[in-house]
Amino acid sequence: MFDLLAWADDDRLIGVGCAGTCGNEFRNALVPVSVDGRKVIRLSAYRENSDSEKSRHPVLTPR
């Protein structure tokens, strides 16, 4: 499952989720996802606890 955030290009979306399987909903990373949802690549390290004040949160801006 992914939280989709933005379009990356014609073929991919940017989301926060797991590339493969993960133990819980808080272990997620920034990932590009193909439009059909079949191809996922992890771009960042996994966040262990996204509710923590020290956790990083992606910020997307127009280019």
All heavy atoms as a GROMACS GRO file, in nm:
protein
  488
    1MET      N    1   0.084  -0.118   0.000
    1MET     CA    2   0.000   0.000   0.000
    1MET      C    3   0.088   0.124   0.000
    1MET      O    4   0.189   0.129   0.068
    1MET     CB    5  -0.089  -0.004   0.124
    1MET     CG    6  -0.179   0.112   0.138
    1MET     SD    7  -0.342   0.057   0.092
    1MET     CE    8  -0.428   0.207   0.092
    2PHE      N    9   0.048   0.223  -0.076
    2PHE     CA   10   0.125   0.346  -0.089
    2PHE      C   11   0.037   0.466  -0.063
    2PHE      O   12  -0.080   0.466  -0.098
    2PHE     CB   13   0.182   0.360  -0.231
    2PHE     CG   14   0.270   0.246  -0.271
    2PHE    CD1   15   0.222   0.145  -0.351
    2PHE    CD2   16   0.401   0.241  -0.228
    2PHE    CE1   17   0.303   0.040  -0.387
    2PHE    CE2   18   0.483   0.137  -0.263
    2PHE     CZ   19   0.433   0.035  -0.343
    3ASP      N   20   0.097   0.569  -0.005
    3ASP     CA   21   0.034   0.700   0.000
    3ASP      C   22   0.094   0.775  -0.118
    3ASP      O   23   0.211   0.811  -0.116
    3ASP     CB   24   0.068   0.773   0.130
    3ASP     CG   25  -0.001   0.713   0.249
    3ASP    OD1   26  -0.114   0.662   0.233
    3ASP    OD2   27   0.056   0.718   0.359
    4LEU      N   28   0.015   0.794  -0.223
    4LEU     CA   29   0.065   0.860  -0.343
    4LEU      C   30   0.067   1.010  -0.321
    4LEU      O   31  -0.028   1.068  -0.269
    4LEU     CB   32  -0.021   0.823  -0.463
    4LEU     CG   33  -0.020   0.673  -0.496
    4LEU    CD1   34  -0.117   0.642  -0.607
    4LEU    CD2   35   0.120   0.626  -0.530
    5LEU      N   36   0.179   1.074  -0.360
    5LEU     CA   37   0.199   1.215  -0.331
    5LEU      C   38   0.195   1.304  -0.455
    5LEU      O   39   0.144   1.415  -0.449
    5LEU     CB   40   0.334   1.235  -0.261
    5LEU     CG   41   0.355   1.156  -0.132
    5LEU    CD1   42   0.497   1.174  -0.083
    5LEU    CD2   43   0.256   1.200  -0.027
    6ALA      N   44   0.254   1.257  -0.568
    6ALA     CA   45   0.264   1.344  -0.684
    6ALA      C   46   0.300   1.263  -0.808
    6ALA      O   47   0.351   1.152  -0.798
    6ALA     CB   48   0.373   1.449  -0.660
    7TRP      N   49   0.276   1.322  -0.925
    7TRP     CA   50   0.324   1.263  -1.050
    7TRP      C   51   0.472   1.292  -1.062
    7TRP      O   52   0.517   1.403  -1.036
    7TRP     CB   53   0.252   1.324  -1.170
    7TRP     CG   54   0.114   1.271  -1.190
    7TRP    CD1   55  -0.001   1.330  -1.148
    7TRP    CD2   56   0.078   1.150  -1.254
    7TRP    NE1   57  -0.107   1.252  -1.183
    7TRP    CE2   58  -0.062   1.140  -1.249
    7TRP    CE3   59   0.150   1.048  -1.316
    7TRP    CZ2   60  -0.131   1.034  -1.303
    7TRP    CZ3   61   0.081   0.942  -1.370
    7TRP    CH2   62  -0.059   0.935  -1.364
    8ALA      N   63   0.552   1.193  -1.105
    8ALA     CA   64   0.694   1.214  -1.132
    8ALA      C   65   0.715   1.244  -1.279
    8ALA      O   66   0.789   1.334  -1.316
    8ALA     CB   67   0.775   1.092  -1.091
    9ASP      N   68   0.649   1.167  -1.364
    9ASP     CA   69   0.655   1.184  -1.509
    9ASP      C   70   0.536   1.109  -1.569
    9ASP      O   71   0.443   1.074  -1.497
    9ASP     CB   72   0.789   1.139  -1.568
    9ASP     CG   73   0.824   0.994  -1.535
    9ASP    OD1   74   0.731   0.912  -1.517
    9ASP    OD2   75   0.943   0.963  -1.526
   10ASP      N   76   0.538   1.084  -1.699
   10ASP     CA   77   0.424   1.018  -1.764
   10ASP      C   78   0.403   0.874  -1.719
   10ASP      O   79   0.294   0.819  -1.735
   10ASP     CB   80   0.441   1.019  -1.916
   10ASP     CG   81   0.426   1.158  -1.974
   10ASP    OD1   82   0.370   1.247  -1.906
   10ASP    OD2   83   0.472   1.180  -2.088
   11ASP      N   84   0.507   0.810  -1.665
   11ASP     CA   85   0.500   0.668  -1.632
   11ASP      C   86   0.504   0.636  -1.483
   11ASP      O   87   0.481   0.522  -1.444
   11ASP     CB   88   0.617   0.593  -1.699
   11ASP     CG   89   0.613   0.607  -1.849
   11ASP    OD1   90   0.503   0.600  -1.908
   11ASP    OD2   91   0.721   0.627  -1.909
   12ARG      N   92   0.538   0.734  -1.398
   12ARG     CA   93   0.558   0.706  -1.256
   12ARG      C   94   0.494   0.811  -1.166
   12ARG      O   95   0.482   0.927  -1.204
   12ARG     CB   96   0.708   0.700  -1.224
   12ARG     CG   97   0.776   0.579  -1.284
   12ARG     CD   98   0.924   0.587  -1.258
   12ARG     NE   99   0.980   0.702  -1.328
   12ARG     CZ  100   1.054   0.693  -1.438
   12ARG    NH1  101   1.083   0.578  -1.489
   12ARG    NH2  102   1.100   0.802  -1.496
   13LEU      N  103   0.459   0.765  -1.046
   13LEU     CA  104   0.410   0.851  -0.939
   13LEU      C  105   0.510   0.842  -0.825
   13LEU      O  106   0.580   0.743  -0.811
   13LEU     CB  107   0.274   0.801  -0.889
   13LEU     CG  108   0.165   0.796  -0.994
   13LEU    CD1  109   0.078   0.675  -0.971
   13LEU    CD2  110   0.083   0.922  -0.988
   14ILE      N  111   0.515   0.943  -0.740
   14ILE     CA  112   0.597   0.940  -0.620
   14ILE      C  113   0.504   0.910  -0.503
   14ILE      O  114   0.397   0.969  -0.491
   14ILE     CB  115   0.669   1.075  -0.596
   14ILE    CG1  116   0.767   1.102  -0.708
   14ILE    CG2  117   0.737   1.077  -0.461
   14ILE    CD1  118   0.887   1.010  -0.711
   15GLY      N  119   0.547   0.819  -0.419
   15GLY     CA  120   0.467   0.784  -0.303
   15GLY      C  121   0.552   0.752  -0.183
   15GLY      O  122   0.675   0.750  -0.190
   16VAL      N  123   0.486   0.729  -0.072
   16VAL     CA  124   0.551   0.681   0.049
   16VAL      C  125   0.493   0.543   0.074
   16VAL      O  126   0.371   0.526   0.081
   16VAL     CB  127   0.524   0.774   0.169
   16VAL    CG1  128   0.579   0.715   0.297
   16VAL    CG2  129   0.584   0.911   0.144
   17GLY      N  130   0.580   0.443   0.083
   17GLY     CA  131   0.534   0.306   0.104
   17GLY      C  132   0.652   0.211   0.110
   17GLY      O  133   0.764   0.253   0.137
   18CYS      N  134   0.626   0.085   0.085
   18CYS     CA  135   0.729  -0.018   0.093
   18CYS      C  136   0.762  -0.071  -0.045
   18CYS      O  137   0.673  -0.095  -0.125
   18CYS     CB  138   0.680  -0.134   0.178
   18CYS     SG  139   0.647  -0.088   0.346
   19ALA      N  140   0.891  -0.091  -0.069
   19ALA     CA  141   0.935  -0.160  -0.190
   19ALA      C  142   0.951  -0.305  -0.148
   19ALA      O  143   1.051  -0.344  -0.091
   19ALA     CB  144   1.066  -0.103  -0.241
   20GLY      N  145   0.850  -0.385  -0.168
   20GLY     CA  146   0.848  -0.522  -0.118
   20GLY      C  147   0.751  -0.531  -0.001
   20GLY      O  148   0.648  -0.466  -0.001
   21THR      N  149   0.788  -0.607   0.099
   21THR     CA  150   0.701  -0.620   0.216
   21THR      C  151   0.763  -0.545   0.333
   21THR      O  152   0.884  -0.527   0.340
   21THR     CB  153   0.683  -0.767   0.256
   21THR    OG1  154   0.811  -0.822   0.287
   21THR    CG2  155   0.619  -0.845   0.143
   22CYS      N  156   0.680  -0.500   0.424
   22CYS     CA  157   0.732  -0.433   0.543
   22CYS      C  158   0.657  -0.484   0.665
   22CYS      O  159   0.546  -0.533   0.656
   22CYS     CB  160   0.722  -0.283   0.534
   22CYS     SG  161   0.584  -0.213   0.447
   23GLY      N  162   0.722  -0.472   0.778
   23GLY     CA  163   0.666  -0.524   0.902
   23GLY      C  164   0.547  -0.447   0.956
   23GLY      O  165   0.458  -0.504   1.015
   24ASN      N  166   0.547  -0.314   0.934
   24ASN     CA  167   0.434  -0.234   0.982
   24ASN      C  168   0.421  -0.108   0.898
   24ASN      O  169   0.507  -0.076   0.817
   24ASN     CB  170   0.450  -0.202   1.131
   24ASN     CG  171   0.570  -0.114   1.159
   24ASN    OD1  172   0.583  -0.006   1.102
   24ASN    ND2  173   0.658  -0.159   1.246
   25GLU      N  174   0.315  -0.034   0.921
   25GLU     CA  175   0.285   0.084   0.839
   25GLU      C  176   0.385   0.198   0.858
   25GLU      O  177   0.396   0.286   0.775
   25GLU     CB  178   0.145   0.134   0.870
   25GLU     CG  179   0.130   0.185   1.013
   25GLU     CD  180  -0.012   0.224   1.047
   25GLU    OE1  181  -0.054   0.334   1.009
   25GLU    OE2  182  -0.078   0.142   1.112
   26PHE      N  183   0.458   0.199   0.969
   26PHE     CA  184   0.553   0.306   0.995
   26PHE      C  185   0.688   0.283   0.927
   26PHE      O  186   0.769   0.372   0.918
   26PHE     CB  187   0.574   0.325   1.145
   26PHE     CG  188   0.448   0.366   1.215
   26PHE    CD1  189   0.383   0.280   1.299
   26PHE    CD2  190   0.394   0.492   1.194
   26PHE    CE1  191   0.267   0.317   1.363
   26PHE    CE2  192   0.278   0.531   1.256
   26PHE     CZ  193   0.213   0.444   1.342
   27ARG      N  194   0.715   0.161   0.883
   27ARG     CA  195   0.841   0.132   0.814
   27ARG      C  196   0.819   0.153   0.664
   27ARG      O  197   0.784   0.062   0.590
   27ARG     CB  198   0.884  -0.012   0.842
   27ARG     CG  199   1.018  -0.046   0.784
   27ARG     CD  200   1.066  -0.180   0.835
   27ARG     NE  201   1.177  -0.229   0.757
   27ARG     CZ  202   1.303  -0.191   0.773
   27ARG    NH1  203   1.333  -0.105   0.866
   27ARG    NH2  204   1.398  -0.241   0.698
   28ASN      N  205   0.835   0.278   0.622
   28ASN     CA  206   0.811   0.311   0.482
   28ASN      C  207   0.923   0.400   0.430
   28ASN      O  208   1.009   0.445   0.505
   28ASN     CB  209   0.674   0.378   0.467
   28ASN     CG  210   0.658   0.497   0.556
   28ASN    OD1  211   0.749   0.576   0.573
   28ASN    ND2  212   0.541   0.512   0.615
   29ALA      N  213   0.924   0.422   0.300
   29ALA     CA  214   1.028   0.501   0.235
   29ALA      C  215   0.967   0.577   0.118
   29ALA      O  216   0.855   0.547   0.075
   29ALA     CB  217   1.140   0.410   0.186
   30LEU      N  218   1.042   0.672   0.066
   30LEU     CA  219   1.002   0.743  -0.054
   30LEU      C  220   1.027   0.652  -0.174
   30LEU      O  221   1.137   0.598  -0.188
   30LEU     CB  222   1.084   0.871  -0.065
   30LEU     CG  223   1.036   0.978  -0.161
   30LEU    CD1  224   0.896   1.025  -0.126
   30LEU    CD2  225   1.133   1.093  -0.163
   31VAL      N  226   0.925   0.631  -0.258
   31VAL     CA  227   0.936   0.538  -0.369
   31VAL      C  228   0.868   0.593  -0.495
   31VAL      O  229   0.764   0.656  -0.485
   31VAL     CB  230   0.871   0.400  -0.336
   31VAL    CG1  231   0.945   0.328  -0.228
   31VAL    CG2  232   0.726   0.416  -0.298
   32PRO      N  233   0.929   0.572  -0.613
   32PRO     CA  234   0.854   0.594  -0.737
   32PRO      C  235   0.778   0.465  -0.769
   32PRO      O  236   0.832   0.355  -0.751
   32PRO     CB  237   0.962   0.622  -0.841
   32PRO     CG  238   1.085   0.557  -0.788
   32PRO     CD  239   1.070   0.551  -0.639
   33VAL      N  240   0.655   0.479  -0.813
   33VAL     CA  241   0.568   0.365  -0.843
   33VAL      C  242   0.520   0.379  -0.986
   33VAL      O  243   0.476   0.487  -1.027
   33VAL     CB  244   0.445   0.365  -0.748
   33VAL    CG1  245   0.356   0.246  -0.775
   33VAL    CG2  246   0.488   0.370  -0.603
   34SER      N  247   0.528   0.271  -1.064
   34SER     CA  248   0.474   0.277  -1.200
   34SER      C  249   0.323   0.298  -1.193
   34SER      O  250   0.258   0.264  -1.094
   34SER     CB  251   0.508   0.149  -1.277
   34SER     OG  252   0.449   0.037  -1.216
   35VAL      N  253   0.267   0.355  -1.298
   35VAL     CA  254   0.124   0.386  -1.299
   35VAL      C  255   0.039   0.261  -1.275
   35VAL      O  256  -0.064   0.267  -1.208
   35VAL     CB  257   0.085   0.456  -1.431
   35VAL    CG1  258  -0.065   0.478  -1.439
   35VAL    CG2  259   0.157   0.589  -1.443
   36ASP      N  260   0.083   0.145  -1.325
   36ASP     CA  261   0.008   0.022  -1.302
   36ASP      C  262   0.036  -0.040  -1.166
   36ASP      O  263  -0.025  -0.140  -1.128
   36ASP     CB  264   0.034  -0.080  -1.414
   36ASP     CG  265   0.178  -0.126  -1.422
   36ASP    OD1  266   0.259  -0.093  -1.333
   36ASP    OD2  267   0.211  -0.196  -1.519
   37GLY      N  268   0.132   0.016  -1.090
   37GLY     CA  269   0.162  -0.032  -0.954
   37GLY      C  270   0.252  -0.154  -0.948
   37GLY      O  271   0.278  -0.206  -0.841
   38ARG      N  272   0.304  -0.200  -1.061
   38ARG     CA  273   0.385  -0.322  -1.062
   38ARG      C  274   0.533  -0.300  -1.031
   38ARG      O  275   0.600  -0.387  -0.980
   38ARG     CB  276   0.374  -0.392  -1.197
   38ARG     CG  277   0.236  -0.444  -1.222
   38ARG     CD  278   0.228  -0.515  -1.352
   38ARG     NE  279   0.090  -0.556  -1.376
   38ARG     CZ  280   0.051  -0.617  -1.483
   38ARG    NH1  281   0.137  -0.645  -1.579
   38ARG    NH2  282  -0.075  -0.652  -1.498
   39LYS      N  283   0.586  -0.182  -1.064
   39LYS     CA  284   0.728  -0.156  -1.043
   39LYS      C  285   0.745  -0.050  -0.935
   39LYS      O  286   0.693   0.062  -0.948
   39LYS     CB  287   0.793  -0.111  -1.173
   39LYS     CG  288   0.943  -0.098  -1.162
   39LYS     CD  289   1.003  -0.069  -1.298
   39LYS     CE  290   1.155  -0.063  -1.285
   39LYS     NZ  291   1.216  -0.030  -1.412
   40VAL      N  292   0.820  -0.085  -0.830
   40VAL     CA  293   0.844   0.005  -0.718
   40VAL      C  294   0.993   0.003  -0.687
   40VAL      O  295   1.054  -0.103  -0.680
   40VAL     CB  296   0.766  -0.042  -0.592
   40VAL    CG1  297   0.791   0.050  -0.476
   40VAL    CG2  298   0.617  -0.052  -0.623
   41ILE      N  299   1.051   0.121  -0.668
   41ILE     CA  300   1.194   0.131  -0.636
   41ILE      C  301   1.207   0.219  -0.512
   41ILE      O  302   1.151   0.329  -0.507
   41ILE     CB  303   1.273   0.194  -0.752
   41ILE    CG1  304   1.256   0.111  -0.878
   41ILE    CG2  305   1.421   0.209  -0.715
   41ILE    CD1  306   1.306   0.178  -1.002
   42ARG      N  307   1.281   0.173  -0.414
   42ARG     CA  308   1.301   0.253  -0.293
   42ARG      C  309   1.406   0.360  -0.320
   42ARG      O  310   1.515   0.332  -0.366
   42ARG     CB  311   1.346   0.164  -0.178
   42ARG     CG  312   1.349   0.236  -0.046
   42ARG     CD  313   1.387   0.144   0.064
   42ARG     NE  314   1.529   0.110   0.042
   42ARG     CZ  315   1.601   0.042   0.128
   42ARG    NH1  316   1.548  -0.005   0.237
   42ARG    NH2  317   1.728   0.018   0.103
   43LEU      N  318   1.374   0.487  -0.289
   43LEU     CA  319   1.466   0.598  -0.310
   43LEU      C  320   1.535   0.644  -0.183
   43LEU      O  321   1.638   0.711  -0.188
   43LEU     CB  322   1.392   0.720  -0.369
   43LEU     CG  323   1.339   0.706  -0.510
   43LEU    CD1  324   1.267   0.834  -0.549
   43LEU    CD2  325   1.451   0.678  -0.607
   44SER      N  326   1.478   0.614  -0.070
   44SER     CA  327   1.534   0.662   0.056
   44SER      C  328   1.538   0.548   0.157
   44SER      O  329   1.482   0.442   0.135
   44SER     CB  330   1.449   0.778   0.112
   44SER     OG  331   1.321   0.731   0.149
   45ALA      N  332   1.604   0.573   0.267
   45ALA     CA  333   1.606   0.475   0.375
   45ALA      C  334   1.466   0.464   0.435
   45ALA      O  335   1.384   0.556   0.424
   45ALA     CB  336   1.705   0.517   0.483
   46TYR      N  337   1.438   0.351   0.497
   46TYR     CA  338   1.309   0.334   0.562
   46TYR      C  339   1.298   0.425   0.684
   46TYR      O  340   1.395   0.445   0.757
   46TYR     CB  341   1.290   0.190   0.608
   46TYR     CG  342   1.261   0.094   0.495
   46TYR    CD1  343   1.344  -0.012   0.468
   46TYR    CD2  344   1.148   0.111   0.417
   46TYR    CE1  345   1.318  -0.100   0.365
   46TYR    CE2  346   1.120   0.024   0.313
   46TYR     CZ  347   1.205  -0.081   0.288
   46TYR     OH  348   1.178  -0.167   0.186
   47ARG      N  349   1.181   0.480   0.704
   47ARG     CA  350   1.152   0.554   0.826
   47ARG      C  351   1.100   0.453   0.926
   47ARG      O  352   1.011   0.376   0.897
   47ARG     CB  353   1.045   0.661   0.802
   47ARG     CG  354   1.088   0.765   0.702
   47ARG     CD  355   0.989   0.878   0.690
   47ARG     NE  356   0.854   0.831   0.660
   47ARG     CZ  357   0.747   0.907   0.665
   47ARG    NH1  358   0.757   1.033   0.698
   47ARG    NH2  359   0.628   0.860   0.635
   48GLU      N  360   1.156   0.452   1.044
   48GLU     CA  361   1.116   0.354   1.145
   48GLU      C  362   0.991   0.396   1.220
   48GLU      O  363   0.911   0.315   1.260
   48GLU     CB  364   1.230   0.328   1.243
   48GLU     CG  365   1.349   0.260   1.178
   48GLU     CD  366   1.316   0.122   1.122
   48GLU    OE1  367   1.230   0.052   1.177
   48GLU    OE2  368   1.377   0.086   1.020
   49ASN      N  369   0.974   0.527   1.244
   49ASN     CA  370   0.857   0.574   1.318
   49ASN      C  371   0.820   0.711   1.264
   49ASN      O  372   0.876   0.812   1.305
   49ASN     CB  373   0.887   0.582   1.468
   49ASN     CG  374   0.765   0.621   1.548
   49ASN    OD1  375   0.661   0.655   1.492
   49ASN    ND2  376   0.776   0.619   1.679
   50SER      N  377   0.726   0.716   1.173
   50SER     CA  378   0.690   0.842   1.108
   50SER      C  379   0.615   0.936   1.201
   50SER      O  380   0.594   1.052   1.166
   50SER     CB  381   0.608   0.815   0.982
   50SER     OG  382   0.490   0.747   1.013
   51ASP      N  383   0.575   0.891   1.320
   51ASP     CA  384   0.508   0.980   1.416
   51ASP      C  385   0.607   1.052   1.506
   51ASP      O  386   0.570   1.142   1.579
   51ASP     CB  387   0.411   0.900   1.503
   51ASP     CG  388   0.285   0.863   1.426
   51ASP    OD1  389   0.257   0.927   1.323
   51ASP    OD2  390   0.215   0.770   1.468
   52SER      N  391   0.733   1.014   1.503
   52SER     CA  392   0.835   1.076   1.587
   52SER      C  393   0.864   1.218   1.539
   52SER      O  394   0.862   1.247   1.420
   52SER     CB  395   0.963   0.994   1.583
   52SER     OG  396   1.070   1.064   1.642
   53GLU      N  397   0.895   1.309   1.631
   53GLU     CA  398   0.932   1.446   1.594
   53GLU      C  399   1.060   1.449   1.512
   53GLU      O  400   1.081   1.540   1.434
   53GLU     CB  401   0.951   1.530   1.720
   53GLU     CG  402   0.823   1.560   1.793
   53GLU     CD  403   0.849   1.647   1.916
   53GLU    OE1  404   0.960   1.702   1.931
   53GLU    OE2  405   0.756   1.660   1.997
   54LYS      N  406   1.147   1.350   1.530
   54LYS     CA  407   1.275   1.346   1.460
   54LYS      C  408   1.263   1.283   1.321
   54LYS      O  409   1.357   1.285   1.244
   54LYS     CB  410   1.377   1.269   1.541
   54LYS     CG  411   1.411   1.337   1.671
   54LYS     CD  412   1.511   1.256   1.750
   54LYS     CE  413   1.541   1.325   1.882
   54LYS     NZ  414   1.635   1.247   1.962
   55SER      N  415   1.149   1.228   1.289
   55SER     CA  416   1.130   1.162   1.160
   55SER      C  417   1.125   1.265   1.048
   55SER      O  418   1.072   1.375   1.064
   55SER     CB  419   1.000   1.083   1.162
   55SER     OG  420   0.980   1.018   1.040
   56ARG      N  421   1.183   1.231   0.935
   56ARG     CA  422   1.178   1.321   0.820
   56ARG      C  423   1.046   1.301   0.746
   56ARG      O  424   0.990   1.192   0.743
   56ARG     CB  425   1.297   1.297   0.728
   56ARG     CG  426   1.305   1.159   0.678
   56ARG     CD  427   1.432   1.135   0.600
   56ARG     NE  428   1.462   0.994   0.593
   56ARG     CZ  429   1.393   0.908   0.522
   56ARG    NH1  430   1.293   0.949   0.451
   56ARG    NH2  431   1.424   0.781   0.521
   57HIS      N  432   0.998   1.408   0.687
   57HIS     CA  433   0.875   1.404   0.611
   57HIS      C  434   0.901   1.463   0.474
   57HIS      O  435   0.955   1.574   0.465
   57HIS     CB  436   0.764   1.482   0.682
   57HIS     CG  437   0.731   1.428   0.816
   57HIS    ND1  438   0.649   1.320   0.834
   57HIS    CD2  439   0.775   1.462   0.940
   57HIS    CE1  440   0.640   1.293   0.963
   57HIS    NE2  441   0.717   1.376   1.030
   58PRO      N  442   0.866   1.393   0.366
   58PRO     CA  443   0.894   1.446   0.232
   58PRO      C  444   0.815   1.573   0.204
   58PRO      O  445   0.699   1.585   0.244
   58PRO     CB  446   0.851   1.333   0.138
   58PRO     CG  447   0.774   1.238   0.219
   58PRO     CD  448   0.802   1.264   0.363
   59VAL      N  449   0.880   1.666   0.137
   59VAL     CA  450   0.816   1.790   0.094
   59VAL      C  451   0.839   1.800  -0.056
   59VAL      O  452   0.952   1.800  -0.102
   59VAL     CB  453   0.876   1.914   0.166
   59VAL    CG1  454   0.814   2.042   0.112
   59VAL    CG2  455   0.858   1.902   0.316
   60LEU      N  456   0.732   1.808  -0.132
   60LEU     CA  457   0.741   1.816  -0.278
   60LEU      C  458   0.704   1.955  -0.324
   60LEU      O  459   0.612   2.016  -0.272
   60LEU     CB  460   0.649   1.712  -0.342
   60LEU     CG  461   0.674   1.568  -0.298
   60LEU    CD1  462   0.568   1.477  -0.354
   60LEU    CD2  463   0.813   1.522  -0.339
   61THR      N  464   0.780   2.007  -0.422
   61THR     CA  465   0.753   2.140  -0.476
   61THR      C  466   0.749   2.132  -0.627
   61THR      O  467   0.810   2.043  -0.686
   61THR     CB  468   0.864   2.239  -0.434
   61THR    OG1  469   0.987   2.196  -0.487
   61THR    CG2  470   0.873   2.251  -0.283
   62PRO      N  471   0.682   2.225  -0.693
   62PRO     CA  472   0.684   2.227  -0.839
   62PRO      C  473   0.826   2.260  -0.887
   62PRO      O  474   0.899   2.332  -0.821
   62PRO     CB  475   0.588   2.339  -0.878
   62PRO     CG  476   0.522   2.382  -0.754
   62PRO     CD  477   0.597   2.328  -0.638
   63ARG      N  478   0.863   2.203  -0.999
   63ARG     CA  479   0.996   2.236  -1.050
   63ARG      C  480   0.990   2.348  -1.148
   63ARG      O  481   0.894   2.390  -1.198
   63ARG     CB  482   1.061   2.114  -1.113
   63ARG     CG  483   0.981   2.051  -1.223
   63ARG     CD  484   1.056   1.934  -1.277
   63ARG     NE  485   0.981   1.884  -1.389
   63ARG     CZ  486   1.033   1.817  -1.487
   63ARG    NH1  487   1.158   1.788  -1.486
   63ARG    NH2  488   0.961   1.774  -1.585
   0.00000   0.00000   0.00000
